[in-house]
Amino acid sequence: MSQVETNGLHLEVDISAPQQQSSPIPVLMIMGLGMQLTAWPAELVDGLLAQGRVVIRFDNRDIGLSTKRAEWGRPNLWVASVKHAMGLPEPALRKRIAVGVHRSVHPLGVARQMVAIVACGDRSALLTRITAPTTIIHGRSDPLIPVAAAEDLGRKIPGSQVTIIDGMGHDLPPAVIPALLDAMRDTFARGER
């Protein structure tokens, strides 16, 4: 692991590369709010490496070993989720995450065009403009986000595929890793064609 400096921030980054790289396109894995890069299951990272992928993981701003700023305050995830559910704006939190991700990938040698982060507001209209092969992976047992949300997202992104995994909730237990890796491999292959 190492630190990458971007826009006055230091982000903790882990770049794992396989012995034989099958594609120059890396997999950028962005963990959810409040979680460190180490929360990605080792089985998932190892599976991507076995597919010949370079895997980039990082700690978001204010998390883990990345820069923390007291003036930003501590995100209140409960309040943010309630605001999101009610359709209320929560611009400061989303914008900080979006800007941090967008700026962090460039120093890693990843073209900024490869990562699209949209902060704030209703993004539904923008979804129709996505042209990259897209797979929405969702757990049928997710207690936080209903399966209908994944299906709705799939209808809004042209040509996308929706993969609903039985037995998966809002986490990544070892039993679902093979299904995730299969779906990711198929999506990457569509993108490389």
N, C-alpha and C positions, 0 to 999 in steps of 0.2 A: 504494500500500500504506500501511497505517497500523497503529497499535498499539491494541489494545483491552485495557483493564484489567478483570480479573475475579478476585475472590478473592485479591488480592495478586499476581496474575500479569499479565504483559504478553504478549499473544499477537499475533504479526504476522499481519495479515489483509489479504487482497486481495478487494475486492468489485468485480466487473465487471458493468456493466449495459448492455443493448443500447439503441439509440436508441428502438426501439418495443418496449415490454415487453408480452408476450402474457399473462403470468400473474403474479399477485402472489406466487406460491409460488416461493421461491428454490431453487437447487440447491446444497446444502452438500456440498462435495467433501472427504473426509477421506483424506489420504494415509497410506500404511502407515508402520510403525515406521521411524524413522531417515531419513525422507525429508522434504524441504522442500516447501512448496506449489508451488514452481517446477518440481517434477518432473512435475506434470500436463502432458501434451502440449498445446502451444498450439493444435494442430488440434482437439483435443477441446473446449477452452474456447471457441474461436472458433465451433465448430459449435453449441454450446449457446447462445451469444449470438445466432447466426443464427436459432435456434428461438425467440428472444424471451425467453430465460431470464436471470434474474439469477444470477450464479455467485459463490459465496462459497468461498474457499480460505483455509486458515490453516496456519501452522507449529504442529505439536503442541508441547506443553511439552517442554523440553529439546532442541528442534530448531531449527535455523536462527536466526532473529532473535527467537524467543520466549524467555521467561525460562528460564534454566538455573540449577539449584541443585546445588551440589556435594554437599550432604547426601543428595540423592536417588541419587547414584551414576550411573554410566553403564550403561544397560541392556545386558545381554549377550544379544543376539538369538539366538545359537546355543543357549545354555542354555534360554532361554524357549521356543524351538521344540521342543527335546527334551522339556522338561517337558510342553508341550502335547500332543505326540505320544504320550507315555506316560500322559496323563490326570492328571498331577500338578498341584496348584494352583500358580499363579504370581500371587497376588492383588495384590501391590504394584504390579507393572507395569501390569496390566490396569486396576486401580482408578484409578491416576493418569491413565491415558489417558481412561477413561470420565468421570471427574469433570471433567477439563479440557475435553472436548468439550461435555458437558452444560452447563457454566457459561459456555462461550464463546459459544454461539449466542444466548443471551438478550439481551446488550447489543447484538447486531447487528440486533435487531428480529425475530428468528425465534422464534416461540412454542416453548417447551420441549417441548410435546406433539408437535412435528413431528420430533423427534429422539429415538430410543430407543437408549440404550446400556446393555448389560447387562455387568457386570463379574463375573468369576470363576465357577467351578462349571459344571455341565452345564446348558446352556440349552435343551436339546431340548424340554422340557415347555413352556417359554415360547413357542417358535416357533409352536405351534398357536393362540396368541392373537393373532397378527398379522393385522390386517384390512386394512391398506393394500395397494394393488396392489404386487406385488413381482415383480421379475425378477432371477434369479440369472444373471449373465454369467460364463462360465468359458472359459478357453482349453483346447482339446483337447490342446495340447502343453505344458501346465503341468508343469514338473518338480518343483515343490514340493508342490502339492495335487492329488490325483487327481480326475479328472472324476467319479468315483463320489461324492465329497464334495458336489459341486454338485447331483448328482441326488438324494442323500439329503436335502439341505437343501430342495430343491424339493418332496419328498414331505411334509416336516414343516410347511411353510408353506401353509396353505389357499389355493387359487386362484392360487398362484404359477406363474410361467413360468420354464423353464430354457432359456437360450440358450447353446449350446456353439459357440464360434467356432473353426473350423479355422485352423491356422497361428498361433494365439495361444498364447503361453506364459504366464509370470508377469510380463509386461510389456505395454506398450501401444505397439507399433510403428505407424507411420502407416497401414499397410495395413489394420489392424483398426478404425480410428477410424470409418469410415462405418457398419460393422455395430454398433458401440457406440452411435453416435448414433441409429440407427434403433430399436434396442431401448429406449434411454432415452426417446425421443420417444413410442413406443407405450405405455410404462409411465406416463409423465406424463399422457398422454391418458386412460388408464383411470382414473387418480386424479382427474382433473378432471370426469369424467362422473359 
